[in-house]
Amino acid sequence: MRTLIVEDEAKADLIEAHDWYERRERGLGARFESHLHDAFTWIDENVGLCLEFLPGVRRHNMKVFPYSVFFTVTDTELRVVAVLHGARHPRIVGKRMGQ
């Protein structure tokens, strides 16, 4: 299992999503986080199934919530750079990565 690193901007993304869902329905934010952590585990175990979105950056679409996880991976690290709602333009990821 790789070490999971969630970049500060990605942490802000997931806090924003959690809070939005929690305002809609009590407990839904926690459910979002649970599915997100399941996605992190799935990514670590199936990284080769995640398509490259930008050079060195891969994307995984969550199953239950309309969010994508953008990440980089090495033999030892899984680094999450963004957790974005499907309606947001993924160009944000390139900007965060300096591309």
N, C-alpha and C positions, 0 to 999 in steps of 0.2 A: 504494500500500500504506500502510495506517495504522500508526502507531506502536503497538506492543504494550506494554501496561502490565499487569503481573500484581500485584494488590494483595497485601500481606503475608499476609492470611488465606487467600487463594487459593493462594499459594505453600506455605503450611502444609498445605493440602488436598492439593496434588499431591505434596508430599514424603511425606505420610502414605500416600497411595495407592501411590506408587513403592515405598516400604519394605515395605508389606504384600505387594505382588506379588513383590518380590525375595525375601522370606522364603519364599514358596510355591515359587518356581522361579527359579534363577539366570538372569538376563537378562530376566525377564518385566517387571521394573520399568523397564528401559530401553525395552522394547517399548511399555509403557504411555506413557512420555514421548514416544516417537516418534509414536504415534498422537495424542497430545494436541497436539503441534506441528502435525501434519497438520490436526487440527481447527481450530486457530487460523488456519491459512492458508485453509481452506475457509470459515470464518466471515467472514474479511475479504473474500473474493471473492463471497460469497453472503449477505451480512448480511440482505438483504430476505426471505430464505427462513426466517429464524429468528423464531419467534413471540415476541411480547412476553409475558413472564411476569408482570411487574409494570410499572407505569408507568416507562418508560425503561430497563427491564432485559429483556434477551432471553435465550433459552435455546437451546442446541444439545445434542442427545443424541449422544454419541460412538457410532460404529458397532460397534466391536469390544469395547470395555470398557463395563460398565454405569454410566457416569458421564455427568453433564451439566455443560456449561460455561455459567455465567451471566455475562453481560457487559453493559456499556454501550458505546455507540458514538457517535462524532461523525465529522465529515468527515476528521479527522486522527488520531483515537485509537480503539483497541480496548482497553477496560479490563476485565480479567477480575476479577470480584469473588468468584467461588466455583467450585470444581471438586468436585462432590458425587456420591457413589455414589447410585444410584437408590433404595436402601433408606433413605437419610437424608431427613428431612422438608425439603422446599424452603423451609419457613418461615424457615430459617436465613438465606436470602438477604435476605428482608425485614428481618430484624433487623440484618444487616450494613449494609443501605442506610438504616436508620433509618425503615423503614416498618412 
